[in-house]
Amino acid sequence: MRIRTSGIPEQAPPNHTRAGSGLSAAMTGVVTGARRRAVRDGDRHVDTAHLLHSLVESDPEVREAFDGGPQLAKVLGYLVQRSIGYGLRWQGTQEDSGAFPAVREPAGEGWSPSAVAALERAARAALLRGELHAGGLDLLAALVADPRCRAVEVLERAGVAAEWLAARAADRTAARAPQG
């Protein structure tokens, strides 16, 4: 008989069929990293804080959107603390801020409605700009667009104003766009 001593699930949360669609290859890696983080943290659902953590770790453009090293270090500090106590109150609960209309179909086992909505907003923003795939700044802007999601809670606790970060992400996206 095998006794499990860890509270970490044996399998990753199932990947929702839409989660990650419309994202660039790099952003698909962010989604995969968020799923791994959810498993490692013992969470049943990938939420917006998992997406933010994976995004900040993997995307240099997103890191540049923060105002220097101290601010970014504080955000990462809060995100790391999540698995050792800060985020324990979130374990076993599914994130749904209710700030945006409900996802058209169920978010699916393994994904919070807020996380799926953020991924959809990021993909839609890229399409509106004429790009096929969303990038890191699109996902960052989509995360901070929901003022009651867990990612914004982490940012606010770290002293980062979501509106300010959204404006920085938008400015950097516009500066990167081809002028025509």
Summary of the structure (lengths in Angstrom):
residues: 180
radius of gyration: 15.9
end to end distance: 66.2
largest distance: 66.2
contacts: 591
relative contact order: 0.18
helix: 57%
strand: 2%
